[in-house]
Amino acid sequence: MLIHPWDAPHDDTEWQQWLAAHDFGQLAVNGLPGDPPHVQPLHFAYDSGRGEVIAHLARPNPLWPALDADPVVTLSVVDDYVYVPGPWQAPPDAPPEHGTPTSFYTAVQLRCTAQVVDDPAQKADLLNRQLGHFQPEGGSARATVGEAPYGRLLSGIRGLRLQVTDVRAKFKYANHRSEEVQDRIVAGLATRGGPRDAAARDHLLRRRGA
């Protein structure tokens, strides 16, 4: 992923706060020799204090042999993306039709070393941590080895603990454009009011004021 200086996060807090509110992504695992990479959509819980991501997948998932062969993986998370029409980006001294269309988005890529968790008690602990993240209000039984309702299901999954070794983050929101062009983009997003337009607009304004 290309990251220009003006698209880079201002500090680690910026991408960490964004990631705390985004917990669905795609896990990329290098394929076995001659095979393409595995790309697995999944919910996950990121623990910034421990520097790790936890998740689980079904035991029959075809990516396990590849993960056993190479535990270095990338977890990719993308959101707040919008299409920006060319006229919005036209330089002040150019006609609108000469503006360059582009995409705005936030992307965080976590390079990790994966540890597969098969111990039933450890899997139950991972599941309960995930449940605490996604369902803090409760309402579901805890996973406990040998106890209903989830104990008998533990054998059907494998846990994942991903130790984060590197982070690449990008906030692509025209921060290198002139204030006049940025104002035009902000107005266009507000008027269009499409999905994610408000989030993209907020990113542009927040980063411009930082």
Secondary structure, DSSP 8 states (H G I E B T S, - for coil): ----GGGS-SSHHHHHHHHHT--EEEEEE--STTS--EEEEEE-EEETTTTEEEEEEETT-TTHHHHHH--EEEEEEEEEEEEE-GGGG--TTS-GGG---EEEEEEEEEEEEEEEE--HHHHHHHHHHHHHHH-TT--S----TT-TTTGGGGGGEEEEEEEEEEEEEEEES-TTS-HHHHHHHHHHHHHH--TTHHHHHHHHHHHHT-
